[in-house]
Amino acid sequence: MPQNVELADIIQQIDYAAEEAGLDFYSFTPAVPVASGNFYTVNCELVFNGRYFNLVEFFNHIERLPRSVKVVYLDMQESDNGLPYLQITINMKAFFTTPQGIEQLVQGPAQGG
């Protein structure tokens, strides 16, 4: 489990897993990290486009990621291209051990003055 939230690393790993599985990675939306016992979690919403069997392969890839993630929600809908293409929404939790680096997520983007 990494020490810091490292969102860029999470995005790269998820993007790589999606690419290897044949899914199109459409969006990534993180929430503000929260303390959870002796570690921290960041909830993320991911949206992909692809086929069901590509999704199964994607799950095989994320099981082998070098960081701990847990899928907590999955929704599939017919995509704009019709079946068998799906729009897939996944909510997942990524875990880390220290609050370093979460200040920007909590405060949001800096405002010009």
All heavy atoms as an XYZ file, in Angstrom:
897
protein
N       0.854     -1.172      0.000
C       0.000      0.000      0.000
C       0.900      1.236      0.000
O       1.770      1.349      0.846
C      -0.885     -0.038      1.251
C      -1.910      1.033      1.275
S      -3.054      1.055      2.696
C      -3.435     -0.626      2.988
N       0.714      2.140     -0.959
C       1.569      3.331     -1.018
C       1.324      4.274      0.159
O       0.272      4.236      0.790
C       1.174      3.996     -2.326
C      -0.031      3.319     -2.812
C      -0.241      2.077     -2.029
N       2.308      5.136      0.410
C       2.163      6.107      1.494
C       1.228      7.248      1.110
O       0.417      7.674      1.914
C       3.520      6.687      1.874
C       4.395      5.734      2.625
C       5.652      6.420      3.114
O       6.060      7.470      2.606
N       6.270      5.825      4.099
N       1.352      7.764     -0.113
C       0.602      8.951     -0.533
C      -0.512      8.580     -1.502
O      -0.483      7.528     -2.125
C       1.534      9.964     -1.197
C       2.660     10.383     -0.279
O       2.498     10.434      0.933
N       3.807     10.664     -0.846
N      -1.468      9.496     -1.664
C      -2.619      9.245     -2.526
C      -2.203      9.016     -3.978
O      -2.735      8.152     -4.647
C      -3.674     10.365     -2.402
C      -3.148     11.691     -2.877
C      -4.946      9.998     -3.128
N      -1.248      9.778     -4.499
C      -0.689      9.600     -5.836
C      -1.758      9.375     -6.916
O      -1.800      8.343     -7.582
C       0.317      8.450     -5.838
C       1.467      8.666     -4.888
C       2.344      7.438     -4.698
O       2.012      6.354     -5.215
O       3.363      7.575     -4.035
N      -2.651     10.359     -7.085
C      -3.729     10.224     -8.074
C      -3.214      9.986     -9.490
O      -3.796      9.198    -10.233
C      -4.629     11.461     -8.056
C      -5.667     11.514     -6.948
C      -6.477     12.797     -7.053
C      -6.565     10.315     -6.975
N      -2.129     10.648     -9.858
C      -1.587     10.446    -11.213
C      -1.197      8.980    -11.408
O      -1.421      8.409    -12.477
C      -0.390     11.360    -11.452
N      -0.648      8.367    -10.375
C      -0.263      6.959    -10.451
C      -1.495      6.065    -10.583
O      -1.498      5.114    -11.360
C       0.544      6.588     -9.199
C       1.126      5.201     -9.287
O       1.781      4.895    -10.301
O       0.921      4.415     -8.336
N      -2.542      6.381     -9.830
C      -3.792      5.608     -9.924
C      -4.341      5.687    -11.354
O      -4.708      4.676    -11.952
C      -4.847      6.122     -8.927
C      -4.410      5.880     -7.487
C      -6.210      5.458     -9.181
C      -5.295      6.556     -6.444
N      -4.388      6.891    -11.903
C      -4.920      7.084    -13.256
C      -4.086      6.306    -14.275
O      -4.643      5.628    -15.147
C      -4.976      8.586    -13.615
C      -5.999      9.296    -12.730
C      -5.313      8.782    -15.092
C      -5.932     10.804    -12.804
N      -2.758      6.373    -14.168
C      -1.902      5.649    -15.105
C      -2.128      4.142    -15.024
O      -2.208      3.463    -16.049
C      -0.433      5.957    -14.836
C       0.006      7.305    -15.330
C       1.476      7.552    -15.052
O       2.041      7.061    -14.083
N       2.100      8.327    -15.930
N      -2.234      3.607    -13.809
C      -2.426      2.173    -13.652
C      -3.783      1.726    -14.185
O      -3.891      0.690    -14.855
C      -2.262      1.770    -12.188
C      -0.831      1.869    -11.722
C      -0.674      1.499    -10.262
O      -1.551      0.893     -9.659
N       0.466      1.851     -9.696
N      -4.825      2.500    -13.909
C      -6.166      2.164    -14.409
C      -6.201      2.283    -15.930
O      -6.772      1.433    -16.625
C      -7.234      3.063    -13.755
C      -7.310      2.809    -12.241
C      -8.592      2.874    -14.413
C      -7.718      1.407    -11.848
N      -5.578      3.330    -16.467
C      -5.534      3.512    -17.921
C      -4.803      2.349    -18.580
O      -5.256      1.824    -19.607
C      -4.856      4.840    -18.265
C      -4.843      5.101    -19.759
O      -5.913      4.995    -20.394
O      -3.754      5.405    -20.295
N      -3.700      1.919    -18.002
C      -2.948      0.793    -18.559
C      -3.790     -0.487    -18.527
O      -3.848     -1.220    -19.515
C      -1.635      0.597    -17.794
C      -0.841     -0.577    -18.295
C      -0.107     -0.485    -19.476
C      -0.836     -1.780    -17.610
C       0.612     -1.563    -19.962
C      -0.122     -2.869    -18.087
C       0.604     -2.750    -19.256
O       1.308     -3.825    -19.729
N      -4.453     -0.743    -17.397
C      -5.303     -1.940    -17.278
C      -6.435     -1.894    -18.302
O      -6.751     -2.907    -18.929
C      -5.864     -2.059    -15.866
N      -7.037     -0.722    -18.502
C      -8.120     -0.586    -19.485
C      -7.602     -0.814    -20.899
O      -8.232     -1.519    -21.693
C      -8.763      0.793    -19.364
N      -6.459     -0.229    -21.208
C      -5.879     -0.396    -22.540
C      -5.544     -1.856    -22.820
O      -5.840     -2.375    -23.894
C      -4.619      0.464    -22.659
C      -4.035      0.473    -24.047
C      -2.855      1.425    -24.151
O      -2.986      2.585    -23.730
O      -1.805      0.977    -24.648
N      -4.952     -2.526    -21.848
C      -4.606     -3.938    -22.014
C      -5.855     -4.806    -22.207
O      -5.815     -5.816    -22.886
C      -3.804     -4.437    -20.812
C      -2.389     -3.915    -20.761
C      -1.540     -4.411    -21.913
O      -1.455     -5.635    -22.115
O      -0.954     -3.562    -22.628
N      -6.965     -4.397    -21.568
C      -8.204     -5.169    -21.656
C      -9.042     -4.802    -22.879
O     -10.002     -5.496    -23.190
C      -9.030     -4.966    -20.388
N      -8.715     -3.704    -23.550
C      -9.482     -3.299    -24.723
C     -10.658     -2.391    -24.414
O     -11.570     -2.248    -25.219
N     -10.643     -1.739    -23.236
C     -11.688     -0.771    -22.880
C     -11.207      0.637    -23.191
O     -10.015      0.931    -23.093
C     -12.021     -0.849    -21.388
C     -12.741     -2.079    -20.874
C     -12.896     -2.009    -19.363
C     -14.088     -2.249    -21.541
N     -12.132      1.527    -23.525
C     -11.826      2.947    -23.677
C     -12.079      3.618    -22.330
O     -13.202      3.613    -21.822
C     -12.720      3.584    -24.746
C     -12.422      3.059    -26.129
O     -11.245      2.745    -26.404
O     -13.361      2.957    -26.938
N     -11.034      4.195    -21.754
C     -11.117      4.884    -20.457
C     -11.657      6.275    -20.730
O     -10.994      7.100    -21.345
C      -9.721      4.913    -19.845
C      -9.638      5.423    -18.439
C     -10.743      5.680    -17.665
C      -8.399      5.620    -17.875
C     -10.635      6.140    -16.366
C      -8.259      6.077    -16.573
C      -9.381      6.339    -15.823
N     -12.877      6.560    -20.276
C     -13.559      7.807    -20.613
C     -13.354      8.895    -19.558
O     -13.061     10.033    -19.890
C     -15.039      7.528    -20.830
C     -15.831      8.726    -21.252
C     -15.711      9.244    -22.532
C     -16.691      9.352    -20.367
C     -16.429     10.354    -22.923
C     -17.416     10.465    -20.749
C     -17.277     10.967    -22.015
O     -17.986     12.071    -22.383
N     -13.557      8.561    -18.263
C     -13.403      9.596    -17.236
C     -12.999      9.013    -15.892
O     -13.218      7.837    -15.607
C     -14.689     10.416    -17.079
O     -15.705      9.653    -16.469
N     -12.409      9.876    -15.074
C     -11.947      9.543    -13.722
C     -12.320     10.710    -12.825
O     -11.905     11.841    -13.084
C     -10.424      9.349    -13.731
C      -9.821      9.095    -12.385
C      -9.733      7.807    -11.895
C      -9.327     10.134    -11.618
C      -9.160      7.554    -10.660
C      -8.757      9.899    -10.386
C      -8.676      8.602     -9.901
N     -13.119     10.459    -11.783
C     -13.539     11.510    -10.869
C     -13.249     11.083     -9.432
O     -13.932     10.200     -8.907
C     -15.048     11.797    -11.019
O     -15.347     12.033    -12.392
C     -15.463     12.995    -10.182
N     -12.220     11.682     -8.789
C     -11.916     11.318     -7.400
C     -12.730     12.156     -6.423
O     -13.110     13.293     -6.717
C     -10.434     11.638     -7.279
C     -10.239     12.798     -8.211
C     -11.213     12.562     -9.359
N     -12.987     11.581     -5.256
C     -13.614     12.316     -4.151
C     -12.502     12.721     -3.180
O     -11.348     12.324     -3.330
C     -14.640     11.436     -3.451
N     -12.857     13.500     -2.181
C     -11.891     13.895     -1.155
C     -11.539     12.661     -0.331
O     -12.426     11.929      0.115
C     -12.491     15.004     -0.256
C     -11.558     15.335      0.889
C     -12.788     16.248     -1.085
N     -10.236     12.389     -0.133
C      -9.838     11.224      0.673
C     -10.335     11.331      2.110
O     -10.493     12.433      2.646
C      -8.308     11.281      0.639
C      -7.985     12.060     -0.588
C      -9.094     13.073     -0.707
N     -10.574     10.179      2.719
C     -11.046     10.129      4.101
C     -10.207      9.141      4.899
O      -9.698      8.158      4.360
C     -12.539      9.736      4.188
C     -13.412     10.782      3.559
C     -12.793      8.397      3.550
N     -10.082      9.418      6.207
C      -9.390      8.501      7.112
C     -10.291      7.300      7.355
O     -11.501      7.426      7.481
C      -9.063      9.202      8.426
N      -9.657      6.137      7.438
C     -10.412      4.905      7.624
C      -9.577      3.980      8.503
O      -8.871      3.104      8.003
C     -10.682      4.283      6.253
O     -11.709      3.357      6.289
N      -9.612      4.219      9.808
C      -8.772      3.439     10.714
C      -7.325      3.891     10.604
O      -7.012      5.070     10.729
N      -6.417      2.960     10.346
C      -4.986      3.260     10.251
C      -4.533      3.618      8.846
O      -3.339      3.677      8.582
C      -4.168      2.057     10.742
C      -4.376      1.800     12.213
O      -4.663      2.715     12.975
N      -4.243      0.553     12.606
N      -5.458      3.833      7.925
C      -5.105      4.179      6.559
C      -6.137      5.160      6.018
O      -7.072      5.554      6.702
C      -4.999      2.920      5.671
C      -6.231      2.060      5.692
C      -7.244      2.246      4.766
C      -6.382      1.051      6.639
C      -8.379      1.461      4.782
C      -7.510      0.257      6.656
C      -8.512      0.462      5.736
N      -5.953      5.566      4.790
C      -6.839      6.523      4.127
C      -7.375      5.895      2.847
O      -6.736      5.035      2.248
C      -6.071      7.811      3.781
C      -5.602      8.546      4.996
C      -4.422      8.194      5.630
C      -6.354      9.579      5.532
C      -3.995      8.850      6.766
C      -5.938     10.250      6.676
C      -4.754      9.877      7.292
O      -4.340     10.530      8.416
N      -8.556      6.351      2.433
C      -9.131      5.879      1.180
C      -9.562      7.072      0.337
O      -9.936      8.118      0.860
C     -10.370      4.970      1.397
O     -11.393      5.720      2.041
C     -10.031      3.747      2.217
N      -9.475      6.890     -0.972
C     -10.020      7.863     -1.905
C     -10.999      7.098     -2.794
O     -10.650      6.069     -3.369
C      -8.931      8.588     -2.727
C      -8.106      7.650     -3.567
C      -9.545      9.687     -3.590
N     -12.248      7.565     -2.815
C     -13.262      6.968     -3.683
C     -13.154      7.619     -5.055
O     -13.003      8.829     -5.166
C     -14.665      7.188     -3.107
C     -14.872      6.432     -1.822
O     -14.469      5.282     -1.708
N     -15.472      7.080     -0.843
N     -13.235      6.803     -6.082
C     -13.105      7.281     -7.455
C     -14.228      6.706     -8.308
O     -14.594      5.542     -8.142
C     -11.773      6.830     -8.061
S     -10.342      7.245     -7.073
N     -14.765      7.534     -9.189
C     -15.726      7.038    -10.170
C     -15.016      6.966    -11.516
O     -14.398      7.936    -11.955
C     -16.939      7.952    -10.281
C     -17.951      7.419    -11.288
C     -19.166      8.297    -11.427
O     -20.122      8.077    -10.668
O     -19.139      9.196    -12.297
N     -15.106      5.809    -12.156
C     -14.472      5.563    -13.443
C     -15.552      5.258    -14.463
O     -16.503      4.541    -14.148
C     -13.536      4.362    -13.355
C     -12.559      4.350    -12.181
C     -12.022      2.966    -11.951
C     -11.448      5.316    -12.455
N     -15.408      5.765    -15.674
C     -16.341      5.458    -16.750
C     -15.533      4.932    -17.932
O     -14.521      5.530    -18.319
C     -17.180      6.689    -17.160
C     -18.123      6.347    -18.306
C     -17.968      7.228    -15.970
N     -15.991      3.814    -18.479
C     -15.349      3.155    -19.612
C     -16.387      2.875    -20.689
O     -17.580      2.803    -20.404
C     -14.755      1.799    -19.202
C     -13.764      1.882    -18.091
C     -14.153      1.699    -16.774
C     -12.429      2.128    -18.351
C     -13.241      1.760    -15.746
C     -11.503      2.192    -17.331
C     -11.911      2.003    -16.018
N     -15.905      2.637    -21.892
C     -16.741      2.153    -22.983
C     -16.079      0.896    -23.536
O     -14.864      0.848    -23.703
C     -16.875      3.203    -24.089
C     -17.649      4.405    -23.612
O     -18.785      4.293    -23.179
N     -17.023      5.571    -23.675
N     -16.886     -0.128    -23.775
C     -16.333     -1.366    -24.305
C     -17.345     -2.484    -24.249
O     -18.540     -2.269    -24.074
N     -16.846     -3.697    -24.369
C     -17.694     -4.889    -24.348
C     -17.564     -5.608    -23.019
O     -16.586     -5.444    -22.298
C     -17.299     -5.826    -25.479
C     -17.540     -5.239    -26.847
C     -17.042     -6.172    -27.909
N     -17.177     -5.574    -29.216
C     -17.629     -6.224    -30.270
N     -17.963     -7.484    -30.185
N     -17.729     -5.610    -31.426
N     -18.550     -6.458    -22.730
C     -18.587     -7.191    -21.464
C     -17.305     -7.991    -21.231
O     -16.715     -7.945    -20.151
C     -19.806     -8.119    -21.418
C     -19.800     -9.019    -20.215
C     -20.201     -8.542    -18.976
C     -19.364    -10.335    -20.315
C     -20.174     -9.355    -17.856
C     -19.334    -11.157    -19.195
C     -19.746    -10.665    -17.976
O     -19.704    -11.468    -16.866
N     -16.850     -8.733    -22.230
C     -15.674     -9.577    -22.037
C     -14.409     -8.753    -21.845
O     -13.475     -9.188    -21.185
C     -15.533    -10.597    -23.169
C     -16.625    -11.623    -23.125
C     -17.655    -11.597    -24.044
C     -16.658    -12.579    -22.116
C     -18.685    -12.523    -23.986
C     -17.687    -13.514    -22.046
C     -18.702    -13.492    -22.984
N     -14.375     -7.526    -22.386
C     -13.263     -6.624    -22.104
C     -13.293     -6.196    -20.639
O     -12.241     -6.037    -20.016
C     -13.317     -5.394    -23.004
C     -13.213     -5.734    -24.471
O     -14.199     -5.603    -25.191
N     -12.058     -6.198    -24.905
N     -14.492     -6.030    -20.087
C     -14.628     -5.671    -18.678
C     -14.104     -6.793    -17.783
O     -13.402     -6.541    -16.804
C     -16.092     -5.364    -18.343
C     -16.391     -5.060    -16.881
C     -15.660     -3.804    -16.420
C     -17.895     -4.913    -16.683
N     -14.425     -8.027    -18.123
C     -13.932     -9.173    -17.349
C     -12.400     -9.171    -17.364
O     -11.754     -9.352    -16.326
C     -14.505    -10.495    -17.906
C     -13.844    -11.688    -17.240
C     -16.017    -10.531    -17.722
N     -11.812     -8.932    -18.510
C     -10.349     -8.878    -18.622
C      -9.793     -7.710    -17.815
O      -8.739     -7.823    -17.175
C      -9.940     -8.768    -20.087
C      -8.457     -8.786    -20.315
C      -7.794    -10.103    -19.932
O      -8.472    -11.152    -19.868
O      -6.569    -10.084    -19.689
N     -10.482     -6.570    -17.801
C     -10.065     -5.414    -17.007
C      -9.983     -5.781    -15.525
O      -9.012     -5.454    -14.844
C     -11.035     -4.242    -17.220
C     -10.796     -3.081    -16.301
C      -9.735     -2.218    -16.516
C     -11.637     -2.851    -15.225
C      -9.504     -1.144    -15.663
C     -11.427     -1.784    -14.374
C     -10.357     -0.928    -14.592
N     -10.999     -6.483    -15.023
C     -10.971     -6.896    -13.616
C      -9.794     -7.826    -13.336
O      -9.190     -7.762    -12.263
C     -12.294     -7.537    -13.206
C     -13.388     -6.534    -12.966
C     -14.620     -6.690    -13.577
C     -13.201     -5.441    -12.150
C     -15.637     -5.763    -13.365
C     -14.201     -4.510    -11.922
C     -15.426     -4.674    -12.538
N      -9.460     -8.676    -14.275
C      -8.273     -9.525    -14.108
C      -7.010     -8.681    -13.986
O      -6.120     -8.993    -13.191
C      -8.128    -10.510    -15.266
C      -9.179    -11.595    -15.238
O      -9.671    -11.969    -14.177
N      -9.536    -12.095    -16.411
N      -6.925     -7.600    -14.756
C      -5.747     -6.727    -14.706
C      -5.684     -5.935    -13.397
O      -4.595     -5.779    -12.847
C      -5.728     -5.770    -15.899
C      -5.319     -6.413    -17.174
N      -4.017     -6.766    -17.454
C      -6.043     -6.785    -18.258
C      -3.952     -7.327    -18.645
N      -5.177     -7.349    -19.160
N      -6.806     -5.414    -12.911
C      -6.719     -4.601    -11.690
C      -6.437     -5.451    -10.451
O      -5.931     -4.936     -9.467
C      -7.942     -3.673    -11.471
C      -9.222     -4.441    -11.241
C      -8.078     -2.676    -12.597
C     -10.369     -3.560    -10.777
N      -6.725     -6.738    -10.514
C      -6.346     -7.613     -9.401
C      -4.833     -7.704     -9.262
O      -4.329     -7.980     -8.181
C      -6.915     -9.020     -9.602
C      -8.382     -9.119     -9.306
C      -8.904    -10.541     -9.457
O      -8.096    -11.481     -9.622
O     -10.118    -10.711     -9.403
N      -4.115     -7.460    -10.343
C      -2.653     -7.559    -10.327
C      -1.961     -6.201    -10.179
O      -0.741     -6.120    -10.312
C      -2.183     -8.254    -11.599
C      -2.663     -9.693    -11.697
C      -2.067    -10.408    -12.900
N      -2.450     -9.854    -14.186
C      -3.436    -10.334    -14.951
N      -4.143    -11.368    -14.543
N      -3.708     -9.784    -16.117
N      -2.716     -5.151     -9.904
C      -2.100     -3.834     -9.741
C      -1.168     -3.828     -8.529
O      -1.419     -4.526     -7.543
C      -3.167     -2.749     -9.552
C      -4.007     -2.381    -10.759
C      -5.018     -1.301    -10.385
C      -3.149     -1.906    -11.912
N      -0.114     -3.002     -8.571
C       0.801     -2.935     -7.433
C       0.253     -2.151     -6.237
O       0.912     -2.040     -5.228
C       2.040     -2.247     -8.013
C       1.553     -1.505     -9.200
C       0.366     -2.258     -9.728
N      -0.965     -1.637     -6.332
C      -1.573     -0.941     -5.193
C      -2.922     -1.569     -4.895
O      -3.497     -2.235     -5.735
C      -1.700      0.557     -5.441
C      -2.714      0.964     -6.479
C      -2.826      2.472     -6.631
N      -3.207      3.115     -5.418
C      -2.655      4.242     -4.968
N      -1.722      4.863     -5.649
N      -3.032      4.776     -3.832
N      -3.425     -1.343     -3.691
C      -4.697     -1.930     -3.267
C      -5.861     -1.078     -3.747
O      -5.936      0.112     -3.450
C      -4.755     -2.024     -1.738
O      -3.736     -2.846     -1.265
N      -6.775     -1.694     -4.496
C      -8.013     -1.048     -4.905
C      -9.151     -2.034     -4.669
O      -8.963     -3.242     -4.714
C      -8.005     -0.583     -6.383
C      -6.948      0.471     -6.620
C      -7.843     -1.735     -7.325
N     -10.323     -1.486     -4.403
C     -11.497     -2.328     -4.177
C     -12.670     -1.743     -4.952
O     -13.030     -0.576     -4.778
C     -11.833     -2.369     -2.690
C     -13.051     -3.203     -2.374
C     -13.350     -3.205     -0.887
C     -14.565     -4.055     -0.605
N     -14.896     -4.052      0.818
N     -13.265     -2.541     -5.821
C     -14.448     -2.113     -6.575
C     -15.656     -2.258     -5.653
O     -15.871     -3.316     -5.075
C     -14.628     -2.947     -7.850
C     -15.935     -2.603     -8.537
C     -13.450     -2.728     -8.792
N     -16.442     -1.169     -5.513
C     -17.598     -1.195     -4.619
C     -18.925     -1.006     -5.355
O     -19.987     -1.174     -4.761
C     -17.464     -0.151     -3.482
C     -16.310     -0.500     -2.567
C     -17.297      1.253     -4.028
N     -18.867     -0.667     -6.653
C     -20.096     -0.451     -7.424
C     -19.791     -0.651     -8.898
O     -18.733     -0.261     -9.387
C     -20.613      0.979     -7.192
C     -21.806      1.349     -8.032
C     -23.082      0.946     -7.678
C     -21.650      2.106     -9.192
C     -24.187      1.284     -8.464
C     -22.740      2.452     -9.968
C     -24.000      2.036     -9.607
O     -25.071      2.373    -10.388
N     -20.738     -1.258     -9.598
C     -20.607     -1.483    -11.036
C     -21.968     -1.264    -11.686
O     -22.977     -1.793    -11.211
C     -20.128     -2.908    -11.307
C     -20.160     -3.395    -12.754
C     -19.166     -2.623    -13.602
C     -19.870     -4.889    -12.814
N     -21.994     -0.479    -12.762
C     -23.219     -0.262    -13.525
C     -22.873     -0.366    -15.003
O     -21.858      0.170    -15.442
C     -23.809      1.118    -13.223
C     -25.096      1.362    -13.992
O     -26.026      0.533    -13.865
O     -25.178      2.368    -14.723
N     -23.707     -1.080    -15.747
C     -23.508     -1.211    -17.190
C     -24.781     -0.794    -17.900
O     -25.870     -1.181    -17.491
C     -23.174     -2.661    -17.555
C     -21.855     -3.134    -17.018
S     -21.421     -4.795    -17.551
C     -22.520     -5.776    -16.553
N     -24.611     -0.005    -18.947
C     -25.729      0.429    -19.776
C     -25.328      0.289    -21.235
O     -24.151      0.319    -21.567
C     -26.064      1.896    -19.511
C     -26.429      2.215    -18.098
C     -26.647      3.714    -17.939
O     -26.955      4.418    -18.890
N     -26.473      4.209    -16.737
N     -26.315      0.194    -22.094
C     -26.050      0.202    -23.525
C     -25.397      1.529    -23.882
O     -25.828      2.595    -23.435
C     -27.372      0.040    -24.269
C     -27.244      0.003    -25.752
C     -28.580     -0.183    -26.438
O     -29.537     -0.673    -25.815
O     -28.662      0.188    -27.616
N     -24.352      1.481    -24.685
C     -23.680      2.725    -25.072
C     -24.419      3.385    -26.232
O     -25.369      2.826    -26.787
C     -22.229      2.447    -25.464
O     -22.161      1.889    -26.755
N     -23.950      4.558    -26.613
C     -24.540      5.276    -27.746
C     -24.439      4.477    -29.037
O     -25.229      4.664    -29.951
C     -23.852      6.633    -27.932
C     -24.160      7.587    -26.791
O     -25.153      7.358    -26.068
O     -23.403      8.549    -26.623
N     -23.452      3.580    -29.120
C     -23.264      2.753    -30.314
C     -24.167      1.531    -30.324
O     -24.152      0.769    -31.272
C     -21.806      2.292    -30.421
C     -20.866      3.444    -30.622
O     -21.220      4.450    -31.220
N     -19.664      3.309    -30.113
N     -24.949      1.316    -29.257
C     -25.824      0.153    -29.164
C     -25.074     -1.073    -28.676
O     -23.857     -1.083    -28.558
N     -25.807     -2.109    -28.383
C     -25.198     -3.356    -27.928
C     -24.409     -3.987    -29.057
O     -24.774     -3.819    -30.215
C     -26.283     -4.319    -27.428
C     -26.963     -3.892    -26.131
C     -28.111     -4.836    -25.820
C     -25.992     -3.868    -24.979
N     -23.335     -4.673    -28.834
C     -22.811     -5.163    -27.556
C     -21.908     -4.170    -26.846
O     -21.253     -4.521    -25.862
C     -22.015     -6.402    -27.963
C     -21.464     -6.034    -29.292
C     -22.558     -5.207    -29.951
N     -21.827     -2.921    -27.308
C     -20.989     -1.930    -26.647
C     -21.699     -1.394    -25.413
O     -22.898     -1.104    -25.442
C     -20.634     -0.798    -27.601
C     -19.782     -1.286    -28.746
C     -20.354     -1.564    -29.974
C     -18.424     -1.498    -28.568
C     -19.581     -2.041    -31.022
C     -17.642     -1.979    -29.609
C     -18.222     -2.249    -30.825
O     -17.461     -2.731    -31.850
N     -20.942     -1.255    -24.322
C     -21.497     -0.839    -23.043
C     -20.817      0.436    -22.554
O     -19.645      0.674    -22.833
C     -21.257     -1.935    -21.990
C     -21.831     -3.310    -22.274
C     -21.269     -4.314    -21.276
C     -23.341     -3.259    -22.214
N     -21.577      1.215    -21.791
C     -20.984      2.276    -20.995
C     -20.922      1.716    -19.585
O     -21.953      1.323    -19.018
C     -21.794      3.558    -21.014
C     -21.134      4.640    -20.181
C     -21.873      5.958    -20.240
O     -22.914      6.090    -20.872
N     -21.341      6.948    -19.575
N     -19.733      1.651    -19.022
C     -19.491      0.981    -17.749
C     -19.053      2.016    -16.724
O     -18.098      2.757    -16.951
C     -18.396     -0.086    -17.920
C     -18.807     -1.084    -19.000
C     -18.093     -0.772    -16.601
C     -17.652     -1.797    -19.656
N     -19.768      2.082    -15.603
C     -19.406      2.976    -14.507
C     -18.989      2.121    -13.322
O     -19.715      1.210    -12.921
C     -20.595      3.877    -14.108
O     -21.017      4.616    -15.267
C     -20.215      4.832    -12.998
N     -17.820      2.418    -12.795
C     -17.276      1.682    -11.649
C     -16.918      2.683    -10.569
O     -16.274      3.699    -10.847
C     -16.008      0.899    -12.051
C     -16.340     -0.161    -13.092
C     -15.334      0.289    -10.834
C     -15.126     -0.855    -13.665
N     -17.328      2.419     -9.343
C     -16.838      3.160     -8.194
C     -15.855      2.255     -7.475
O     -16.157      1.082     -7.222
C     -17.960      3.562     -7.246
C     -18.826      4.662     -7.818
O     -18.471      5.288     -8.814
N     -19.964      4.891     -7.212
N     -14.687      2.792     -7.156
C     -13.672      2.001     -6.473
C     -13.012      2.827     -5.389
O     -13.108      4.054     -5.392
C     -12.623      1.493     -7.445
C     -11.784      2.569     -8.070
S     -10.377      1.887     -8.931
C      -9.104      2.968     -8.285
N     -12.392      2.135     -4.468
C     -11.623      2.767     -3.406
C     -10.157      2.417     -3.616
O      -9.829      1.267     -3.900
C     -12.054      2.246     -2.038
C     -13.450      2.638     -1.652
C     -13.791      2.127     -0.271
C     -15.206      2.572      0.064
N     -15.499      2.434      1.477
N      -9.291      3.422     -3.487
C      -7.845      3.208     -3.500
C      -7.346      3.554     -2.096
O      -7.841      4.486     -1.464
C      -7.180      4.084     -4.542
N      -6.384      2.808     -1.620
C      -5.920      2.926     -0.243
C      -4.489      3.450     -0.196
O      -3.686      3.158     -1.072
C      -5.988      1.557      0.436
C      -7.372      0.961      0.414
C      -7.755      0.107     -0.597
C      -8.288      1.282      1.397
C      -9.033     -0.439     -0.631
C      -9.562      0.745      1.368
C      -9.934     -0.117      0.352
N      -4.179      4.215      0.871
C      -2.830      4.720      1.106
C      -2.683      4.974      2.597
O      -3.666      4.906      3.345
C      -2.541      5.959      0.248
C      -3.531      7.082      0.411
C      -3.237      8.186      1.176
C      -4.767      7.025     -0.220
C      -4.146      9.220      1.317
C      -5.689      8.059     -0.088
C      -5.374      9.155      0.690
N      -1.446      5.255      3.074
C      -1.191      5.243      4.521
C      -1.014      6.596      5.190
O      -1.126      6.682      6.416
C       0.051      4.390      4.838
O       1.177      4.926      4.137
C      -0.172      2.943      4.456
N      -0.703      7.666      4.457
C      -0.501      8.974      5.094
C      -1.330     10.045      4.386
O      -1.674      9.889      3.213
C       0.986      9.408      5.052
O       1.350      9.669      3.694
C       1.904      8.361      5.660
N      -1.636     11.141      5.094
C      -2.423     12.208      4.457
C      -1.602     13.137      3.574
O      -2.132     14.104      3.038
C      -3.007     12.959      5.655
C      -2.020     12.763      6.744
C      -1.448     11.381      6.528
N      -0.313     12.862      3.364
C       0.513     13.716      2.506
C      -0.050     13.780      1.103
O      -0.428     12.759      0.531
C       1.931     13.172      2.430
C       2.828     13.617      3.534
C       4.242     13.115      3.278
O       4.445     11.953      2.968
N       5.199     14.000      3.414
N      -0.114     14.999      0.562
C      -0.533     15.174     -0.823
C      -2.028     15.331     -1.021
O      -2.473     15.529     -2.139
N      -2.831     15.267      0.045
C      -4.276     15.399     -0.159
C      -4.757     16.844     -0.017
O      -5.910     17.126     -0.261
C      -5.096     14.475      0.780
C      -4.934     14.865      2.245
C      -4.741     13.025      0.555
C      -5.862     14.122      3.179
N      -3.844     17.751      0.348
C      -4.239     19.144      0.559
C      -4.894     19.737     -0.678
O      -5.896     20.438     -0.584
C      -3.020     20.013      0.953
C      -2.348     19.602      2.225
C      -1.333     18.479      2.045
O      -0.940     18.188      0.891
O      -0.939     17.883      3.051
N      -4.342     19.457     -1.857
C      -4.900     20.017     -3.085
C      -6.303     19.453     -3.355
O      -7.146     20.152     -3.882
C      -3.988     19.718     -4.268
C      -2.723     20.538     -4.234
C      -1.836     20.247     -5.431
O      -1.860     19.152     -5.959
N      -1.068     21.240     -5.838
N      -6.530     18.221     -3.007
C      -7.868     17.636     -3.209
C      -8.877     18.253     -2.252
O     -10.030     18.442     -2.611
C      -7.824     16.116     -3.003
C      -7.051     15.327     -4.038
C      -6.935     13.878     -3.620
C      -7.727     15.433     -5.392
N      -8.452     18.538     -1.024
C      -9.344     19.103     -0.017
C      -9.633     20.578     -0.317
O     -10.769     21.026     -0.231
C      -8.747     18.950      1.398
C      -9.586     19.668      2.439
C      -8.603     17.476      1.749
N      -8.594     21.334     -0.702
C      -8.724     22.773     -0.941
C      -9.237     23.094     -2.323
O      -9.773     24.161     -2.547
C      -7.375     23.468     -0.727
C      -6.895     23.371      0.689
C      -5.481     23.912      0.828
O      -4.848     24.284     -0.136
N      -4.991     23.938      2.054
N      -9.068     22.217     -3.264
C      -9.462     22.495     -4.647
C      -8.378     23.304     -5.341
O      -7.332     23.598     -4.769
N      -8.612     23.713     -6.585
C      -7.601     24.464     -7.333
C      -7.360     25.835     -6.719
O      -8.265     26.443     -6.148
C      -8.186     24.579     -8.736
C      -9.577     24.073     -8.689
C      -9.802     23.428     -7.360
N      -6.122     26.297     -6.827
C      -5.776     27.618     -6.304
C      -6.496     28.710     -7.095
O      -6.660     28.618     -8.301
C      -4.258     27.827     -6.390
N      -6.933     29.729     -6.385
C      -7.635     30.856     -7.001
C      -6.645     31.987     -7.264
O      -5.801     32.273     -6.436
C      -8.758     31.355     -6.078
C      -9.801     30.308     -5.734
C     -10.601     29.884     -6.958
O     -10.935     30.692     -7.798
N     -10.873     28.601     -7.055
N      -6.787     32.622     -8.413
C      -5.946     33.772     -8.756
C      -6.324     34.974     -7.916
O      -7.465     35.125     -7.511
N      -5.381     35.843     -7.604
C      -5.718     36.944     -6.728
C      -5.245     38.198     -7.155
O      -4.767     38.983     -7.621
